[in-house]
Amino acid sequence: MGETKHIAIVGGGIAGLSAGCYAQMNGYSSRIYEMHKVPGGLMTAWQRKGYTIDYCIHWLYGSKPGSPMRDLWEEIGLIGGLEFVYLDRFLTVECDDGRTVVFWCDLDKLEDELCAFSPADADVVREIVGDARKLVGRELPMDLPPRELMSVGQSAKVALKMMSFIRPFRKWSEVTGREVAARFRDPVLGAAFEALWPAEMTFFFLLANFARMSEHLDGYPLGGSLPMARNVERRLTELGGEIRYGARVEEVLVEKGADGDRAVGVRLADGTEERADVVVSAADGHATIFDMLGGRYVGETFRKLYDTGVPFPALLFLGIGIDGGLEGYEPAVSGVSLPFAEPLVAGERTSSRLTVHPYTHDPRMAPDGKTVLTVMIEADWRYWCELRESDRERYAAEKQRVADAVVATLDGRWPGLADRVEMVDVATPATTVCYTGNWHGSFEGFLATPEYAQGELPKTLPGLDDFYMAGQWVMPGGGLPPGVMTARQVQQLICHRDGKTFQTSRAPA
């Protein structure tokens, strides 16, 4: 029996934790290097004055038992001990003209709501909801190997599964959210769809979300993100893996040999060099390719992606703790979209709306008798990052200005709320960059635009052996599933390279 191979993993988010778990399941030793002091990366939360501010989870894709994605969550132990709630509303949009539209999870109620809101748009509404119905009950397998390892039988199986998706996919994958919004005769309904879905993202995935929500396949985990991250951390350590916190990787070590260049370890910020047989980066893609590897192995695919791909926007992200509740608010998966009392200008971005997510459905997030809200506002990442570097005093003042504007808007919606505020915490794109290194302060990676709505991105880089990448930067679309799926595929590639049979196990119940 040969010596156990060691895998160095950069980043302790969902992808890095998953990569460590799968390495251990297959007889490799793994060590994760995480620059922060807690696991999870963007799947995280923090506390202020007894309130929990959750940066990540509104719903967990595939939480329902029997869902193909659920199998992968159970392999990495993420599900263990969690309770889920399934809500009836996806998003409530309070419109500029005083009307309100509810995007219901139930497709019949959704169709009725939208047609009643704008009878003139009934044809467009019925077309959208009708195509969402075609996706109900149809899920793709989530445990597929990477394309280069897929057998003829597996390819045929995927093709057969795709037959039920093919017409809606062909019809909507080349259409963006902005283009769909422009189809509505009622511009207010179009604006509501713009509040619902990223303007440049392919519209097909919203239809898939509608279908999934109608079946209650994706629920919210009580307690939020951090318990999920701790669950996977526990699974990793129980399998024998290691995670080292406060360990920022600055360079992937590369050696030249007779057969070409190969990754041989990592150099940390303190100058320490640690050797490994394989290096997997589950960190920010741009930092990995252009900083840790100095841009020497970019290749055509990633050069084009970083030139033309569209990342998820950066965010101003607020946590607000209030005494009492929110009268009249009905819980929704993604909360409620509200117009600002006055447009918020910060840098080169003017924001006219904010999305509020009250955690009235999760009493674990706030002290008894109180409520925590999170607020998301798209932001100018360059403005906030440069301001933090150049003028900390003005940076703090700008954060306070944002907090005041948000509280004033919420007070206009729920009169008297301002007097009940006990905590306000403002995270900017600079905060995201500081703790996760995410390129442009993006909160998820690349949008699945029509150009990148299908097809896998490489998990390797040209000219560099024993190096792999996992995470949302190699699977456009965002969310947690790309983390575990790409980590699983990377380990399959490593096992194939070493002539080993890839294997998995489930975490103990």
C-alpha positions in Angstrom: 0.0 0.0 0.0 1.4 3.4 -1.0 2.0 6.4 1.2 -1.1 8.5 2.0 -1.2 11.5 -0.3 -1.7 14.9 1.3 -4.1 17.6 -0.1 -3.7 21.2 0.8 -7.0 23.1 0.5 -7.2 26.9 0.2 -10.4 28.3 1.8 -12.8 27.0 4.5 -16.1 27.9 2.9 -18.6 25.3 1.8 -16.4 24.2 -1.1 -13.2 23.9 1.0 -15.0 22.1 3.8 -16.6 19.7 1.3 -13.3 19.1 -0.5 -11.7 18.1 2.8 -14.6 15.7 3.6 -14.4 14.0 0.2 -10.6 13.8 0.4 -10.9 12.0 3.8 -13.6 9.7 2.5 -11.2 8.5 -0.2 -8.1 7.8 1.9 -6.3 11.1 1.4 -5.2 13.4 4.3 -6.4 17.0 4.0 -5.6 20.3 5.6 -7.7 23.4 5.0 -6.1 26.9 5.3 -8.8 29.4 6.2 -7.9 33.1 6.7 -10.9 33.8 8.9 -11.5 32.4 12.5 -14.7 30.6 11.7 -15.7 28.1 9.0 -18.2 28.8 6.2 -16.8 31.6 4.1 -19.8 33.4 2.8 -22.0 30.8 4.5 -21.7 32.7 7.8 -23.4 34.8 10.5 -22.3 37.0 13.4 -23.8 38.3 16.6 -24.4 41.9 17.7 -26.0 42.6 21.1 -27.6 39.2 21.2 -29.0 39.4 17.7 -27.7 37.0 15.0 -27.1 38.5 11.6 -27.1 35.9 8.8 -25.2 36.8 5.6 -26.3 33.8 3.6 -29.3 31.6 3.9 -32.8 32.3 2.8 -33.5 28.7 1.6 -31.4 25.6 1.2 -31.7 24.0 -2.2 -32.7 20.4 -1.8 -33.5 20.3 1.9 -36.5 18.0 1.5 -35.9 14.3 2.0 -35.8 12.5 -1.3 -34.3 15.4 -3.2 -31.2 14.5 -5.2 -29.3 17.4 -3.6 -30.2 16.1 -0.1 -28.0 13.1 -0.6 -24.9 15.4 -1.1 -25.8 17.4 2.0 -26.0 14.2 4.0 -22.6 13.1 2.7 -20.9 16.2 4.1 -23.0 16.3 7.2 -24.6 19.7 6.6 -28.1 18.6 7.3 -27.5 17.0 10.7 -29.9 18.1 13.5 -31.4 20.9 11.5 -35.1 21.7 11.4 -36.6 23.3 8.3 -39.6 25.6 7.7 -41.3 26.0 4.3 -43.0 29.3 3.6 -45.9 30.0 1.3 -44.6 33.3 -0.1 -41.4 33.7 -2.1 -41.2 37.5 -2.1 -43.5 40.4 -1.5 -42.9 43.6 -3.6 -44.3 46.9 -2.4 -44.4 48.9 -5.5 -43.7 52.6 -6.1 -47.4 53.4 -6.9 -48.6 52.0 -3.6 -49.7 48.6 -4.9 -48.3 45.3 -3.5 -47.7 42.1 -5.4 -47.0 38.7 -3.8 -44.9 36.1 -5.6 -46.6 33.1 -4.1 -44.9 29.7 -4.0 -48.2 28.0 -5.1 -48.2 28.4 -8.9 -52.0 28.7 -9.1 -52.0 31.5 -6.5 -49.1 33.1 -8.3 -50.9 33.2 -11.6 -54.0 34.6 -10.1 -52.1 37.3 -8.2 -50.2 38.5 -11.2 -53.1 38.4 -13.6 -55.2 40.4 -11.1 -52.4 42.9 -10.6 -52.2 43.5 -14.4 -55.0 42.0 -16.5 -53.3 43.4 -19.6 -50.3 41.1 -18.9 -52.3 37.9 -18.4 -50.9 36.3 -21.6 -47.3 36.9 -20.4 -48.1 35.7 -16.9 -49.7 32.5 -18.1 -46.8 31.8 -20.4 -44.3 32.2 -17.5 -46.3 30.2 -14.9 -47.3 27.6 -17.5 -43.6 26.9 -18.3 -42.8 26.8 -14.6 -45.5 24.1 -14.2 -43.6 22.0 -16.8 -40.6 21.8 -14.5 -42.6 20.6 -11.5 -41.5 17.1 -10.3 -38.4 17.1 -12.5 -35.0 17.2 -11.0 -31.6 16.5 -12.4 -29.2 14.2 -10.7 -26.7 16.1 -8.5 -24.1 13.4 -8.1 -22.8 13.4 -11.6 -19.0 13.2 -12.2 -17.2 15.9 -14.1 -17.9 15.8 -17.9 -14.4 14.4 -18.7 -15.1 11.3 -16.6 -18.8 10.8 -17.6 -19.5 7.4 -19.1 -21.6 6.9 -22.2 -24.3 5.4 -19.9 -24.2 8.4 -17.6 -24.3 10.8 -20.5 -27.4 9.0 -21.9 -29.0 9.2 -18.5 -28.5 12.9 -18.3 -29.7 13.4 -21.8 -32.9 11.5 -21.0 -33.5 13.5 -17.9 -32.9 16.7 -19.8 -35.6 15.8 -22.3 -38.3 17.1 -19.9 -36.3 20.4 -19.4 -35.3 21.0 -23.0 -38.2 23.1 -24.3 -38.4 25.5 -21.3 -34.6 25.6 -21.2 -34.2 26.5 -24.9 -36.9 29.0 -24.6 -35.8 30.9 -21.5 -32.0 30.2 -21.1 -31.1 32.9 -23.7 -33.5 35.4 -22.1 -32.4 37.7 -19.2 -34.5 38.9 -16.3 -34.3 42.4 -17.7 -35.7 41.3 -21.1 -38.6 39.5 -19.4 -39.4 42.6 -17.3 -39.5 44.7 -20.4 -42.3 42.4 -21.9 -44.9 43.6 -19.4 -47.4 46.3 -20.5 -47.6 47.4 -16.9 -44.2 48.9 -16.1 -44.9 48.5 -12.4 -45.2 44.7 -12.8 -42.0 44.8 -14.8 -40.3 46.6 -12.0 -41.5 44.0 -9.5 -39.9 41.3 -11.6 -36.7 43.3 -11.7 -36.8 43.4 -7.9 -37.3 39.6 -7.9 -34.5 38.5 -10.2 -31.0 39.7 -11.3 -31.3 41.7 -14.5 -28.5 39.9 -16.4 -29.2 36.4 -15.2 -30.9 33.8 -17.4 -34.6 33.7 -16.7 -34.8 29.9 -16.9 -33.5 29.5 -13.4 -36.2 31.7 -11.9 -38.8 29.3 -13.6 -36.9 26.4 -12.0 -37.1 28.2 -8.6 -40.8 28.8 -9.0 -41.3 25.1 -9.7 -39.2 24.0 -6.7 -40.9 26.4 -4.3 -44.3 25.1 -5.4 -43.2 21.6 -4.2 -41.6 22.9 -1.0 -38.3 21.2 -2.0 -36.1 24.0 -0.5 -36.6 25.1 3.1 -35.1 27.5 5.5 -33.0 25.9 8.3 -33.9 27.3 11.7 -30.8 28.8 13.3 -29.4 30.0 9.9 -26.0 29.5 8.2 -23.5 29.1 11.0 -24.9 25.8 12.3 -24.6 24.4 8.8 -21.0 25.4 8.6 -20.3 24.0 12.0 -21.9 20.7 11.0 -19.6 20.3 8.0 -16.6 21.3 10.1 -17.5 18.6 12.5 -17.9 16.1 9.7 -14.5 17.0 8.4 -12.7 16.6 11.7 -14.6 13.3 12.5 -13.3 12.0 9.2 -9.8 13.0 10.2 -9.3 16.2 8.3 -7.8 19.4 9.7 -8.7 23.0 9.3 -6.3 25.8 10.3 -7.8 29.2 11.0 -6.0 32.5 10.7 -4.0 31.0 7.9 -4.1 33.2 4.8 -2.5 31.6 1.7 -0.6 34.1 -0.4 1.0 31.8 -3.0 0.5 28.4 -4.4 4.0 26.8 -4.6 4.9 25.5 -8.1 7.9 23.5 -9.2 9.1 22.9 -12.8 9.9 19.3 -13.7 10.7 17.2 -16.8 7.0 16.7 -17.3 5.9 20.3 -16.7 4.9 22.5 -13.8 3.1 21.1 -10.8 1.7 22.5 -7.6 3.6 21.3 -4.5 2.2 23.3 -1.6 1.3 26.7 -0.3 3.1 29.7 1.2 1.2 31.5 4.0 1.1 35.2 4.9 3.6 34.6 7.7 6.1 33.2 5.2 5.6 29.6 6.2 5.8 27.1 3.4 3.8 23.8 3.6 4.2 21.0 1.1 1.5 18.9 -0.4 1.0 16.3 -3.1 -2.1 18.1 -4.4 -3.4 21.6 -4.0 -7.1 22.5 -4.3 -8.2 26.1 -4.2 -11.7 26.7 -2.9 -10.9 30.3 -2.5 -11.8 33.3 -4.6 -11.2 32.5 -8.2 -9.6 35.8 -9.3 -7.2 35.8 -6.3 -6.3 32.2 -7.0 -5.5 32.6 -10.6 -4.0 36.1 -10.8 -2.5 36.5 -7.3 -1.6 33.1 -5.8 -0.5 31.8 -9.2 0.6 35.1 -10.6 -1.5 34.8 -13.7 0.8 32.2 -15.3 -1.8 29.6 -16.0 -5.0 31.5 -16.9 -5.9 29.9 -20.1 -8.4 31.1 -22.7 -11.6 30.0 -20.8 -10.8 31.9 -17.6 -9.3 34.9 -19.3 -12.5 35.3 -21.3 -14.7 34.7 -18.2 -12.9 37.4 -16.1 -13.1 39.8 -19.1 -16.7 39.3 -19.9 -18.4 37.3 -17.1 -20.8 39.2 -14.8 -20.3 38.6 -11.0 -23.2 38.8 -8.6 -23.4 42.4 -7.3 -21.6 43.6 -4.2 -23.9 44.5 -1.3 -24.5 46.8 1.5 -25.7 44.4 4.1 -27.4 45.6 7.3 -28.5 43.8 10.4 -31.1 45.6 12.4 -32.4 44.5 15.8 -35.7 45.8 17.1 -37.8 45.5 20.2 -41.0 43.7 19.3 -42.3 42.5 16.0 -43.5 43.8 12.6 -47.2 44.4 12.5 -48.8 43.0 9.3 -45.7 41.4 7.9 -46.2 37.9 6.5 -43.0 35.8 6.3 -41.6 35.2 2.8 -38.6 33.2 1.6 -36.8 36.3 0.4 -38.6 38.9 2.5 -40.1 42.1 1.1 -38.8 44.6 -1.4 -39.5 48.3 -0.5 -38.9 51.6 -2.2 -36.5 53.9 -0.4 -38.0 57.0 1.1 -35.4 58.9 -0.9 -33.0 57.3 -3.4 -29.7 56.3 -1.8 -26.6 57.6 -3.7 -23.2 56.0 -2.8 -20.4 56.2 -5.3 -21.6 55.6 -8.8 -24.7 53.6 -7.8 -28.1 55.0 -7.0 -30.4 52.6 -5.2 -34.2 53.1 -5.3 -35.1 49.9 -3.5 -34.0 47.7 -0.6 -34.8 44.1 0.2 -35.7 43.5 3.9 -35.7 40.0 5.3 -37.3 39.9 8.8 -36.6 36.7 10.7 -40.0 36.5 12.2 -40.1 32.8 11.2 -37.0 32.0 13.2 -37.1 32.9 16.9 -33.6 31.6 17.4 -32.1 34.6 15.7 -33.1 37.3 18.3 -33.7 37.5 22.0 -37.3 36.8 23.2 -39.8 39.4 22.2 -37.5 41.0 19.7 -36.9 40.7 15.9 -33.8 40.8 13.7 -34.0 42.0 10.1 -31.4 41.9 7.4 -31.3 44.4 4.5 -29.6 44.0 1.2 -28.8 46.9 -1.1 -26.7 46.6 -4.3 -23.6 48.6 -4.0 -20.6 50.2 -5.8 -17.8 47.9 -4.6 -15.0 50.1 -5.8 -16.3 53.1 -4.0 -16.6 51.3 -0.6 -13.3 49.5 -0.9 -11.3 52.6 -1.9 -13.1 54.7 0.8 -12.2 52.2 3.5 -8.5 52.3 2.4 -8.3 56.0 2.1 -10.4 57.6 4.8 -11.7 55.5 7.6 -13.5 58.4 9.3 -15.5 59.2 6.2 -16.0 55.5 5.6 -17.6 55.2 9.1 -19.7 58.3 8.4 -21.0 56.9 5.1 -22.0 53.6 6.9 -23.9 55.7 9.4 -25.6 57.6 6.6 -26.7 54.3 5.0 -28.0 53.1 8.4 -30.0 56.3 8.9 -31.5 56.1 5.4 -32.6 52.5 5.9 -34.0 53.0 9.3 -36.0 56.1 8.1 -37.4 54.0 5.2 -38.4 51.2 7.6 -39.9 53.7 10.0 -42.0 55.1 7.1 -43.3 51.5 6.4 -43.7 50.6 10.1 -44.3 53.8 12.0 -42.6 53.9 15.3 -39.9 51.3 14.3 -37.1 53.8 14.6 -37.8 54.2 18.3 -37.5 50.4 18.8 -34.2 50.0 17.1 -31.6 48.4 19.5 -28.9 47.5 17.1 -27.7 48.4 13.6 -24.7 46.8 11.9 -23.6 47.8 8.4 -21.3 45.5 6.3 -20.1 46.9 3.0 -18.4 45.3 0.0 -15.1 46.2 1.7 -16.2 44.0 4.6 -16.9 41.1 2.2 -13.5 41.5 0.6 -11.8 41.7 4.0 -13.2 38.4 5.4 -13.6 36.4 2.2 -11.4 37.9 -0.5 -14.3 37.8 -3.0 -13.6 39.5 -6.2 -15.3 42.9 -6.6 -17.0 42.2 -3.2 -19.4 39.8 -5.0 -21.6 37.8 -2.6 -21.8 34.6 -4.7 -19.6 34.4 -7.8 -20.6 34.6 -11.4 -24.1 35.1 -12.6 -25.5 32.4 -14.9 -25.9 34.8 -17.8 -27.1 33.4 -21.1 -23.5 32.9 -22.2 -22.7 30.9 -19.1 -26.1 29.2 -18.5 -24.8 25.8 -19.5 -21.6 23.9 -19.7 -19.0 23.1 -17.1 -16.0 25.3 -16.4 -12.7 23.6 -16.0 -11.6 22.5 -12.5 -7.9 22.6 -13.6 -5.6 25.2 -15.2 -3.6 24.6 -18.4 0.0 23.9 -17.8 -0.3 23.1 -14.1 -0.5 19.6 -12.7 -1.7 18.5 -9.3 -3.8 21.6 -9.0 -7.6 21.9 -8.9 -10.3 24.5 -8.2 -13.7 24.1 -6.6 -16.5 26.5 -5.6 -18.9 29.0 -7.0 -16.2 30.6 -9.2 -16.1 27.5 -11.4 -19.9 27.0 -11.5 -21.9 30.2 -12.4 -25.2 30.6 -10.7 -24.3 31.1 -7.1 -25.6 29.5 -4.0 -24.3 26.6 -1.9 -24.8 23.6 -4.3 -21.8 24.6 -6.5 -19.6 24.3 -3.4 -20.3 20.7 -2.6 -20.9 19.6 -6.3 -17.5 21.0 -7.6 -15.6 19.7 -4.5 -17.0 16.2 -5.1 -16.1 16.4 -8.8 -12.5 17.5 -8.0 -12.1 14.5 -5.7 -13.4 12.3 -8.5 -10.7 13.7 -10.8 -8.0 13.2 -8.2 -9.1 9.6 -7.6 -9.2 8.9 -11.3 -5.7 10.3 -11.7 -4.5 8.0 -9.0 -6.4 4.9 -10.3 -8.7 4.8 -7.2 -12.4 4.2 -7.1 -14.2 7.3 -5.8 -16.3 6.5 -2.8 -18.6 8.4 -0.4 -20.4 7.8 2.9 -23.1 9.6 4.8 -22.6 11.3 8.1 -24.1 9.5 11.1 -27.7 10.6 11.8 
